[in-house]
Amino acid sequence: MMFEKAFDEISRGDLETLVEARIPEGRRLEYKRDHYGRNDEARREFAADVSALANSQGGYLLIGVAEENGIAIDISGVEAPNPDALILAIAESIRSSFEPQILGFRVRWVEIVPGRGVLMIQVDRSWLAPHRVVVARDNRFFTRDENGKHPMSVTELRRAFLFAAEVEERIRQFRNDRLALLTANEGPLAVNDEQPRLILHIVPQATFTDGLQVSFDPRRGIRPLGASGWNLMHSLDGLVSYSGSEERFETVRAFSTLFRNGVVEAVAQVYAGPQGEQRSISLTGLERDVIPGIEDFLDTLAHYAVPPPYYLMLSLVGVRGLSAPTNEWRNGLCYPHRADRTLLPELLIDDATIAASSSTWLRPTFDLLWNSFGHSGSPNYDRDGHYAVR
């Protein structure tokens, strides 16, 4: 019931329905009538409850909901003279209580009466699981099933470690499979394969852990990289947008696909022009297409309620022999790229990342891109780390 609504839309009425419908605790739902407290035992208990959700299927921890035999009986609420301060304290506690750090969580206050409400904590299933509790001299791993939380057995720990490695491997294999298809120009639309191409993937963790499926809104596709106008079409994989006029789709400059499983794929031709005796590409121009493009893709995923974290992967194909000059003479020689492809490592995008400026958290990826062409990093950041094209 309440799990079908976006976290930010869950209301007091939804919480009251838990009591009316006698909704029990379960694998993804835990009730607490009172605050946990501040002593070591309370801190360990809170950390165990949060990590158990992250290490299993994810779910909700509702503080201020009374239960009897696991069934919600009253939305009593807890006192909080300053809910914002409480939310910050809870978030900081979650960030500092686990190894590795739990990234996918959100905290909200739902007021019942002034000064009293329910503290809602949503914890995502974690791709970094298993998480160990490292607060108040506790060093245990917890998980959760229909009967509540419990310390993880050796078998459960082994399965969790293998699952995390399997998810990462499946994501990398998906990327490799798509690159093979697109390099052969066998995507939903063709691009000029005599020019280099940028291929961008955003892969939600939920695609490979929760069997995510997206119901398309025909009014909301994803725009092609660097395009000011585009058209939409359907494909076997999902919803495709492409640049150029509607009738001229035999070869396009760029197209993007929103897959039915929530994956975003963007392919764009990168112009390679003469640079003395070498051909060259503009990595600065590429950056300036990628930054707004990724912001649009993340907005689209939020529109479809596809939860983070996401893996971002950038690839360049068809770049053998190309150089990447800068506008700064002191940056030295323009080295030709020796390989035909550049596959940059995955970048994890979580809630905290999304809240920050995309140009800031893209810098490590851009630096690696410039490294692959012989430069020390992207020249387009000032001393304070702000994106400023020279």
C-alpha positions, 0 to 999 in steps of 0.5 A: 500500500504505502510502498506504492507511493513516492517517499515524499508523498507519504502522508499522515493519512497513509500512516493512519491507514496502517492502523486501520488495515492492521498492517503488520511488520515484515521484511520491509517494515519496522515499527518503533513507538519511542525514540531509541535513546542515546546510550550505547545499547540504544545506538547499537539497536538503531544501527542494527535495525537500519543495517538489517534493512540495507542488507536485505530488501530495504524498507521503512523504519517508522519511529512513532508507530506503536505495535502489538504483536507486530501489528500497528495499533496507534500512530502515537508519534514522538516528540521533536521540538526541532524536527529539522535538527532531529533529521540531521542527527539521524542522518549523521548517525547513519553515515557514521555507524557502518562499514562500508557506509550506507548511502541509500537512505532518506529521512522525513518528519510527518507531523501528527500534531505540533511538536509531535510526529512520526520519523520515517526512515527509508533505507534502500537495498544496498549494492555495497552490502553487507554492512557491518555495524561499527558503533559502540564496539559492535561489529556484527552484520544484520539482515531481516526476514518476515520475522524481523532482524537477526545477526547474519549467519556465515552462509548469509554473509557468504551469499551477501558478498557474492551477491554484491560482486554479481551485481557489479559484474552483471552491470559491467557485462551489460555495458560490454554487451551494449558497446559491442552492439552499438560499435557494430552500429546495430542500435535502434538507430544508426549513426555515422560510424566514420566519426567517433561516438560517445556512449553514456550509460546510467544503470540503476542498481534496482535494475539488477536487484529488484527486477525494475520495470518502467511504465512509459509516459509518452510525454516524457522521454529523454533528450539526445545529448547536445540536442535542442529538439528531438523526436520520439519512437518506440523500440523493443528495448524502450522509448527512444529519442533522436535528434534531427527531423522526424522523417530523416532517421536513417542516420542520426547525430544522436539518440537516447534510449530509456529502457523498460528496466530503467537503464538510460543509454545515450549515443552521440556522434563526436565531430573529429576535425583537422588539427595540423597533421592529426584529426582531433576532437573537442573534449571541452565540447563533450563535457558541455554536452554531458553535464546538462545531458546527465542532469536531464537523465537524472530528472527523467529517472526521478519522474519515473520514480527509479530510485538511486543509486545509479552507475554512470559509465562513459565510453568513447569509441572510434578514437584511435589516432585522434588528439584532444587539444586544449585552448592553453598552449602550456598544456604541451603536446597533443598525443594521439590516442593509441586505442580505438576505445576509452572505457571510463570506470563506473561512477556511483551516483547516490542521493547525496551526489544528486543533491550536489552540482553535477559538474563537481562530481563529474570532475574525476570522470572528466579528469580520467577522460583527459588523462586518456589523451595525455593531459593531466586532467580537465583544464575546465575547473578553477582553483576552487573546483568550479567548472569554468570553461577557459 
